[in-house]
Every structure is written in C-alpha cells, then in structure tokens.
C-alpha cells in the first residue's frame, strides 16, 4: 500500500471511530510506529486530523477534550521550557492565580523553595504540588470538580474569584488565535477562566504552539485580555508578530 492510500484509510478510520492511535494503526497496516507518525503528521499539516498524544482525532472535533494524563504527556519538553520561562514573571512577593492546566501545574512544581507568595488555584493537581511548599500561602478555590480536568467550576468557584484581586494570573487555554481568541471545550470551565482573568491585574498565558489556531466550543476571552503569551518556538514568527500587533507581548522559548 502506498503512503497516500494508507493515509486515506487512516483518515476514514479516524472519522468513523472518532480517533486513532499509533500502535493500533501500525499493527493494522503492518508498518512501524514511526511510519504512522509521519502519516499523521502529513494529515495534520493538511488540516484533516489533529494530532494528540498517542494518535490523532478528526479535524473539527470542537468538543474533544483530552484527559489529564493525556495532557500531561503531550508536548512535555515544550511545556517544561514554558514553565521555566514563566518563573521570571512571578512577583517578588504578592499574590498569583494559577489556572487549571498541565503547563501551569508544571510552573507550580518549579516554584523555588525560597518563594514567598500567596497562591490561589481551582486546579486540584496544582494545589497538590504546592501543598507542602514552605513559603506558599495556598488558597484552594472550591466547587464542583470536573473529573476530566480536576478543576473546580460553577457558582462557588465563580463567587470566590469575584472576591479577590491578584497581581498575576497564569492562564491556560486549549486553543488560542488572534481571530477566535481563547477557547476551551467546556462552558463551566470557560466561565471560571473568565472570572480568573477579571480577578488579576496582569495575565500571562502559558500555551504550547500546538494550541495556536485551535478552536473549541467555549470562548472565554480574546488575546487582548492577555498581557504576555509564553509559548515555544513552534509558533511561527509571523504568527507571533500578528499576535503582538494586537498588543500582547510574545515570548518564544
């Protein structure tokens, strides 16, 4: 089977099943996993599928939301670089909000032991990483916990964010672009993100470049709400310039 034929069949399987995984495809087509990854990369570049950890989903699945373990393993090196760069944006002292997100959780894990900050978060994994930090005064926002993301949502969380004013918010998003803005698959989670943005004087978006151009169901703001975007070098210079033209500073690491 030639590569175009195999890729066409992969696309059919993705559309029929909602997603495909590398190892199953390699077994089915009797080729190496690396060959399948190249096929998925070609389909992704053509805009026909979207690559996710371990496989791909059809393009246009705006309701797709990877679970926590999958998000943790996706673009791990890029997320680590972004988290390290974000350390420079921490205030010497004061208060920060840490959004629920895998890259933001990496920032929490990287906080130096000498940090003395008040930290507010509605993300359970982020709170768990900071619970034993000696210099952090940790405030955990409550609410209904979404199993998929381990984030607190709904009225309790919204009310709590309405009562605070923090120095910096480190924000996460499933998708970002100059035209579609900041998006995530879930309306309840979008509402909490919107409240967190309103509760901070400065907003720093931590998002790997694979999220650029992605559009999800729930919009919670625009790039104009973001003071600084920290992403990786996978974001093209032209795209970075377009974002900066709207007033958002961009750092590529």
FIFILUM-807723 format. One line per 10 residues: number of its first residue (from 0); their letters; for each residue x, y, z of C-alpha. Coordinates in nm, 2 decimals. Each point is the difference from the previous one (the first is absolute). Layout:
N
NUM = a = X Y Z; ...
END
This chain:
253
0 = xxxxxxxxxx = 0.00 0.00 0.00; 0.13 0.34 -0.10; 0.02 0.28 0.26; -0.29 0.21 -0.14; -0.22 -0.31 0.00; 0.09 -0.08 0.36; -0.06 0.36 0.10; -0.34 0.00 -0.16; -0.09 -0.32 0.19; 0.13 0.15 0.33
10 = xxxxxxxxxx = -0.22 0.31 -0.06; -0.30 -0.23 -0.06; 0.07 -0.19 0.33; 0.04 0.33 0.19; -0.33 0.13 -0.13; -0.19 -0.32 0.07; 0.14 -0.06 0.34; 0.06 0.35 0.13; 0.37 -0.06 0.05; 0.29 -0.23 -0.10
20 = xxxxxxxxxx = 0.31 -0.11 0.19; 0.35 -0.05 -0.13; 0.06 -0.36 0.12; -0.33 -0.14 -0.12; 0.05 0.16 -0.34; 0.36 -0.14 -0.02; -0.13 -0.34 0.07; -0.29 0.02 -0.24; 0.21 0.13 -0.30; 0.31 -0.21 0.09
30 = xxxxxxxxxx = 0.23 0.30 0.01; 0.21 0.17 0.27; -0.14 0.24 0.25; 0.23 0.27 -0.14; -0.16 -0.05 -0.35; -0.34 0.05 0.16; 0.12 0.31 0.18; 0.12 0.14 -0.34; -0.34 -0.08 -0.15; -0.18 0.18 0.28
40 = xxxxxxxxxx = 0.24 0.30 -0.03; -0.08 0.02 -0.37; -0.38 -0.02 0.07; 0.04 0.26 0.28; 0.18 0.24 -0.23; -0.28 -0.04 -0.26; -0.25 0.10 0.27; -0.18 -0.34 -0.01; 0.09 -0.12 0.34; 0.13 0.14 0.32
50 = xxxxxxxxxx = 0.28 -0.18 0.17; -0.04 -0.08 0.37; 0.22 -0.21 0.24; 0.03 -0.35 -0.15; -0.21 0.06 -0.30; -0.24 0.24 -0.17; -0.36 0.12 -0.02; -0.19 0.13 -0.30; 0.03 0.38 -0.06; -0.30 0.19 0.11
60 = xxxxxxxxxx = -0.07 -0.19 0.32; -0.06 0.31 0.20; -0.14 -0.20 0.29; 0.31 -0.22 0.04; 0.17 0.04 0.33; 0.30 -0.22 0.09; 0.01 -0.14 0.36; 0.25 0.11 0.25; 0.26 -0.28 -0.06; -0.01 0.07 -0.37
70 = xxxxxxxxxx = 0.05 0.37 0.04; 0.29 -0.06 0.24; 0.18 -0.21 -0.26; -0.06 0.23 -0.30; 0.28 0.24 -0.10; 0.18 -0.07 0.33; 0.33 0.16 -0.10; -0.17 0.32 -0.13; -0.21 0.03 0.32; 0.31 -0.04 0.22
80 = xxxxxxxxxx = 0.17 0.28 -0.19; -0.31 0.22 0.02; -0.03 -0.06 0.38; 0.37 0.09 0.06; -0.04 0.32 -0.20; -0.31 0.09 0.20; 0.20 0.00 0.32; 0.13 0.34 -0.10; -0.35 0.14 0.00; -0.07 -0.08 0.37
90 = xxxxxxxxxx = -0.01 0.30 0.22; 0.27 0.03 0.27; -0.29 -0.02 0.25; -0.37 0.03 -0.03; -0.28 -0.21 -0.14; -0.04 -0.22 -0.31; -0.28 -0.20 -0.14; 0.09 -0.33 -0.16; -0.26 -0.13 -0.25; -0.08 -0.36 -0.05
100 = xxxxxxxxxx = 0.23 -0.13 -0.27; 0.29 -0.24 -0.05; 0.26 0.27 -0.09; -0.11 0.21 0.30; 0.03 -0.30 0.22; 0.36 -0.03 -0.12; 0.06 0.36 0.10; -0.14 -0.09 0.35; 0.24 -0.29 0.03; 0.29 0.22 -0.10
110 = xxxxxxxxxx = -0.06 0.28 0.26; 0.33 0.05 0.19; -0.01 -0.10 0.37; 0.09 0.36 0.09; -0.32 0.14 -0.17; -0.23 0.18 0.24; -0.33 0.05 -0.18; -0.37 -0.02 0.06; -0.13 -0.25 -0.26; -0.36 -0.05 -0.10
120 = xxxxxxxxxx = -0.10 -0.29 -0.23; -0.31 -0.20 -0.09; 0.21 -0.28 -0.14; 0.04 -0.30 0.23; 0.32 -0.13 -0.16; 0.16 0.34 0.03; -0.11 0.03 0.36; 0.14 -0.34 0.08; 0.34 0.10 -0.13; 0.01 0.31 0.22
130 = xxxxxxxxxx = -0.16 -0.15 0.32; 0.34 -0.06 0.17; 0.18 0.31 -0.14; 0.15 0.18 0.31; -0.04 0.35 -0.13; -0.34 -0.01 -0.18; -0.32 0.10 0.16; -0.24 -0.22 -0.20; -0.36 0.08 -0.06; -0.20 -0.28 -0.17
140 = xxxxxxxxxx = -0.32 0.12 -0.18; -0.29 -0.24 0.05; -0.29 -0.11 -0.22; -0.11 -0.30 -0.20; 0.31 -0.18 -0.12; 0.01 -0.10 -0.36; 0.14 -0.36 -0.02; 0.17 0.06 -0.34; 0.21 0.30 0.11; -0.02 -0.02 0.38
150 = xxxxxxxxxx = -0.10 0.37 0.00; -0.27 0.16 0.23; -0.28 0.17 -0.19; -0.35 0.15 0.04; -0.14 0.26 0.24; 0.23 -0.06 0.30; 0.31 0.05 -0.21; -0.14 0.30 -0.18; -0.10 0.16 0.32; 0.35 -0.05 0.16
160 = xxxxxxxxxx = 0.18 0.16 -0.30; -0.24 0.29 0.02; 0.14 0.08 0.35; 0.37 0.03 -0.08; 0.24 0.22 -0.18; 0.33 -0.17 -0.09; 0.32 0.13 -0.14; 0.05 -0.25 -0.28; -0.21 -0.28 -0.16; 0.18 -0.28 -0.17
170 = xxxxxxxxxx = -0.27 -0.11 -0.25; -0.05 -0.32 -0.20; -0.20 -0.06 -0.32; -0.08 -0.29 -0.23; 0.02 0.23 -0.30; 0.11 0.36 -0.08; 0.01 0.21 -0.31; -0.03 0.37 -0.10; -0.35 -0.05 -0.15; -0.16 -0.27 0.22
180 = xxxxxxxxxx = 0.15 0.12 0.32; 0.04 -0.24 0.30; -0.21 -0.31 0.00; -0.06 -0.32 0.20; -0.24 -0.29 -0.06; -0.21 0.05 0.32; -0.23 0.29 0.07; 0.02 -0.03 0.38; 0.38 0.00 -0.01; 0.00 0.29 -0.24
190 = xxxxxxxxxx = -0.21 0.20 0.25; 0.25 -0.06 0.28; 0.29 0.10 -0.23; -0.18 0.32 -0.09; -0.05 0.08 0.37; 0.37 -0.07 0.07; 0.10 0.25 -0.28; -0.23 0.26 0.16; 0.16 -0.06 0.34; 0.36 0.07 -0.11
200 = xxxxxxxxxx = 0.19 0.33 -0.09; 0.23 -0.18 -0.24; -0.07 -0.31 -0.21; 0.27 -0.24 -0.13; -0.11 -0.27 -0.24; 0.20 -0.32 0.01; -0.08 -0.20 -0.32; 0.21 -0.22 -0.22; 0.00 0.08 -0.37; -0.22 -0.30 -0.10
210 = xxxxxxxxxx = -0.29 0.18 0.16; 0.04 0.29 -0.24; -0.29 0.01 -0.25; -0.20 -0.26 0.19; -0.37 0.10 0.06; -0.21 -0.16 0.27; -0.36 0.03 0.09; 0.02 0.25 0.29; 0.16 0.34 -0.04; 0.11 0.18 0.31
220 = xxxxxxxxxx = 0.19 0.30 -0.12; 0.22 0.15 -0.27; 0.38 0.04 -0.03; -0.06 0.36 0.08; -0.07 -0.12 0.36; 0.35 -0.15 0.01; 0.31 0.22 0.09; 0.26 -0.27 -0.08; -0.01 -0.33 -0.19; 0.28 -0.25 0.08
230 = xxxxxxxxxx = 0.01 -0.27 -0.26; 0.26 -0.21 -0.18; 0.20 0.06 -0.32; -0.26 -0.21 -0.20; -0.20 0.32 -0.02; 0.10 0.16 -0.33; 0.16 0.34 0.02; -0.27 0.14 -0.23; -0.27 -0.13 0.24; 0.18 0.14 0.30
240 = xxxxxxxxxx = 0.02 0.34 -0.18; -0.37 -0.01 -0.08; -0.08 -0.06 0.37; 0.24 0.27 0.11; -0.17 0.25 -0.24; -0.31 -0.04 0.22; 0.19 0.11 0.31; 0.10 -0.33 0.15; 0.37 -0.06 0.06; 0.12 -0.34 -0.12
250 = xxx = 0.30 -0.19 0.14; 0.10 -0.32 -0.20; 0.22 -0.24 0.19
END
